[in-house]
Amino acid sequence: MPPALEISGQKFGQLTVVKRIGSNNQGSSTWECLCDCGKICIAVGKSLRYGTTTDCGHLPTHCRRGHEFNEENSHIIKNGKQKGKVHCRACKRANRDEQKLKVLTHYSNNNILCCAWEGCNITDIDMLTLDHTDNNGAEHRREIGIYGGTHMYAWTIANNFPNGFQTLCSNHQLKKEVAGYRAFRGY
């Protein structure tokens, strides 16, 4: 077996390697590591280098915004690149609401959150929606591979608020759809 690589002082994820402490039963080098949370743990060098061990195994008790993790508001990623990472549902909701507010305000008249239909004064964010001004919403969403809702808000932000959208209340969204249907049918 080749000699162990010297990795003391290197950082892997949240772990800083302190010193080599020996080998495990399979002959792999083991290292004492200090986690960012303050705990000391033992890790296999190969697992550190390959990124399969990146922390001491602790689960955080709070998210970055201070929400306490519990069964109701947290979700542990089961697979993929973020396997083991804890996501806060409260933060996800807050991010979604912030995106919706940002997008709907941008596409409102004078950047004031309100339905853009002339004479409408609805400002309740739960009643407001993002509307394609060219009546091509379904086609556009298929084209960009998004089904709507929160993904559409994220898309508009990521694409620097492109033209072709407006904020409408649910009533005027429906009214616009009915008017289009009537025009199509010729009555």
Salt bridges, closest charged atoms under 4 A:
ASP36 OD1 - LYS11 NZ 2.59
ASP97 OD1 - ARG96 NE 3.60
GLU98 OE2 - ARG65 NH2 3.60
ASP131 OD2 - LYS176 NZ 2.47
